[in-house]
Amino acid sequence: MSGYVRLNRPPSDSSLFSYVLTMMGLAHHAETLGRLCYVDWTGGYFPVVYSDSQASDTKANMWEWYFEQPHGIVKAPADCETWTFVEGKYPDEFRYSHWSVEDLVHKQSVVRRLLRPNSSALEYATLIQARYHIEPSKTIAVSYRGNDAVTDGRNYPKSIACYFDTVDGLLSDYPDFNVWIQTDDSNAFSEFKQRYPSSLSIDEFDTISNPSQYVDKVSMKRGYQRGLDAVAKMIILSRCSVMVKNMSNLSDMASASSHGKIIHIL
C-alpha cells in the first residue's frame, strides 16, 4: 500500500469551509494510518460556488489558491489511492454539529499543524487587519453565523441577546479591548452595531438579509475573491485574543487554529 493518499470531495454548492473541515478530517485519518495526504481540488472536485476560470488558469488545484498542502507534498504520485469524501464512509474525525472543550482541543491538535494558509491569504489578512486597525491582542472577535444557519436543523443559532450577555461580561473583564463584529446576517449586524456602536467592522466581508442563503451564493465577487475573503476572516479570527462564536465551519476552523480564548454560544 502506498504511503500517500489523494483527498477530494464531490462538487456541491456547500461553503468553502465545509470542504476544508472534511479535508482536515480525512488528513487526520490518513495520519492515523501512517500515510501522507495531498488535497486535490481539480477535475470538478471542489466547492462550485468558488469556481473561477481566471484563477484556474493560473493554478489548477483550488486548494492551493488558499492553502499549502497539509503534508507539503508538491504532487501526488500518479498511482496513489484516492479518498473521495462521502458522509459516513470515513471515521467521524470532526463533527460539525458537536462542540465541547475536548472537541476543540482535538481539532487544535490537528488543524494548527495541517491547515496552512498560503502567503497570498496571509498577506491579504494582514492587509485587511491593518486597514481596519484591528489589534488582535486587544480584540474580542464576535462571529455570528446567521441567514441559512437559522433554518439548519443541526444548528439553530442562539438569540443575539445571548451574545450581548457574553460580550458585556468580557468587556467588563477586558475594558481596554475592542470588539470586532463578524456576521453574514445584515440584520444581526445592525443589532450588534446598535449595542456596540464603536465596534470594528470590515466592509470587504459581505452581509446579506436573506434567511435562505449564505453570502457566497449571492455575492457578485469573483469566485477566487469569495474564497480569499473567507480564508482572511478565518485567519484574523484565529489571531484574536478572544473569540465568541456559534456553530459554523469557518469559525470552527478559526477556533481550531487559535491560541486564544474561545467561547462557544451553546
N, C-alpha and C positions, 0 to 999 in steps of 0.2 A: 504494500500500500504506500502511495506517495506521501511524503511529508507535507504536501501542500494541498490546499483546497480553495476553489474559486467560489465566492459568495455572490448571489444575486437574488432578485425578488421579482415576481411577475409585475408588469406595469399596472398602475392604478392611479386614481386621482387623489390618493392619500397624501398627507403632508410630507415634506422632506424629512422631518424628524421622526415620523412614523417609520420610515425606511431606515434612518440612522439607528434608531433603537433596536430594530430587528437585526441589523448588521452587527451591532455590538454583542447582542445575544449569541449570534452564530459564531462570531470571532472568539468569544469566550468558550463556547462549546468546543471549537477546534483546539483551543489551548488545552482543554481538559483531556484531549486525546493525543496531545503531544504534536499537534500539527500547526502550521503557519497558514495564514489566510491572505487572499487577495480579493478585495471587493471590486466586482466587475459590473458597472452600470452602463453597459453598452448593449447593442443589439436589441433595443427595446425594453431591457430590464432596468427600468428606472421610473421614478415618480413623474408621470407625464405632465403634470401641472407646470413643471420647470423646464420643459423641452425648449431648446434654443439652438437653432441651426448654426447661428453665428459662433456660439461658444463651442458647439460640437465640432465645427471645422477646425478650431484651434486645439481642442483636446477632446478626444472621443469618449473617454470614460468620465461620466458625470460625477462620480465620487471624487475624482481628482480635480474637479472645478473648485472644490471647497476644502478637501481634506488630503492629508498624506495617507498612504496605505498603513493600516494598523500595525503590520509587522515589517514595513519598509521594503516590501517586495516590489521590484521595478516592473516585472512582468511575470504572470503566472505561467508555469510550464504548460505546454500545449496538451499534455496527457494527464493533467491533474484532475481530480474529481471535482464536480460542480455540485454545490448545495444550493438549491433554489428554495427560498423560504416559502413554506406553506403553513398556515396556522395549525398547530397541534402536531406537526411532523417531527419537530425537534424539541429537545428538553426546554422547558419554560424558564430560561435563564433570567429574563427580565419580564416582569409583569406590569402591564400598563395600568390596570385598574386597582393596583395594590400599592400602599405606601406604609412604611414603618422605618424606624431608625435602623433596624437590621438590614432592610432592603436598601436603604441609602448607602450604608457602609459597604455592602456587597457591590453595588453599582460603582461606587467611587473606586473600589479596588481594581475594577476593570476599565472604566471609562477614562480615568486620569491617565492611564497608560496607552490606551488604544485609539481614543478619539482625538486626533491631532489635526486641528485646523491648519491649513497651509498658509504660506506667507501672505498671499493676497487677502485672505479672510482676516488674518491677524492685523494686517496693516489697515484694512478698512475699519475694523472695530476700533482700533486705536485712534484713527482719524475722527470717527463719529464721537467717541468719548471725549476727545479734546475739543471738538467743535461745540459740544453742549456742556463743557466744563463739569463733566462727571468725575468726581474723585472717588474711585471705588472703595478706598479705605475708610471713607466717611459717608457712605451711601447705603440707604435701605432701599433695595430694589423690590418693587411690588409687581409680580407677574400674575395677571388675571386672565385666564382663558375663558372667553365667553362665546357669543354667537352660536355656532353649531354645537358646541360642547353642552349648551344648556339642555338640548334635547337628546343627548347621548346617554342612553340608559346606564352606561358604565360610570358616568362621571357627571352627576348633577352638581354644578358649582354652588358652593355655599353663598349666602347673601353677601352683598358688599358690606353690610353692617359688620359682619364677622371680621372682615379685613380692617375696617375702621378701628374696631376694638384692639386688634393686634398691633396695628401701626401706631395708635395713640400710646400704647404701652411701651413700644420700642422708642418712640420719641422722648418719652419720659426717662428711659434708661440711657439714651444717646442724644442728648439735647442739641449737640452741635452737628448732628448728621443731617444730610439732605435726603429727601425722598424722591426716587425715580419711579414714575408710574409707567408700566408697560402692559398694554392690553390691546387685543384685537377689536374690542367692542367699543364703538364710539360713544354709546350711551353710558356705559360704565366709566369710560374715560371722563366724561363730563361730571359724573358724580364724584369721582376721585379728585378732580381739579377743584370742584366746589369746596370739598372738605379740606384739601391741602393746596391752596392757591399758589404757594411758592414751590410746589413740587416740579421736578425736572420732567421734560417730555422730549421726544425725538421725532421731528417731523418726517424724517425718511421712513419711519416704520408706520405703515398704513393702519388705519382703523376703518371699520365699516359698521353700518347699522342694518344688518341683515341676519336675523337669527338662524337662518337655514344654511348659511355659507361660512366658510373661513376666508380670510383675507386673500390668500394667494389665488383662489379660484376666480376672483373678480378684479384683481389688480391689473392695471394697464401696463405695468413694467415688463420688461423682457424677463423670460424665464430665469436666466442666469442671475439677474439682479434680484429677483424674488428670493432665490435661494441664498444669495450673498447677504441680503438683509436678515434673513432668518438665522444664518450662522453668526452674523455680527451680534444679534440680540443675545444668542446663547453665550458667546464669548464675554460680552460685557456683563451679563447677569452673573456669570461664573466668577467674575473678578470682584464683585461687590462683597463687602464685609457681612452684610445681612441680606437674605432673600426671603420674601414671603410669597408663597406660590399655591396654586391649586394644581389639579392633575392636568398635565399636558406633556406631550413628548418633548417639546422644546425645553420647557422648564425642568423636566426630569433630567435631561442630558446636561443642562446648566448646573443643576444641583449636584449631579454626579461628577462634574468637572471642578466643583468649587472646593475651596478650603475654608469657606466662611460659615456663618451660622445660617441654617436652613430651617424655616418654619413652614410646615405644610398645613394648609387650612383643610381639616378633615370634614 
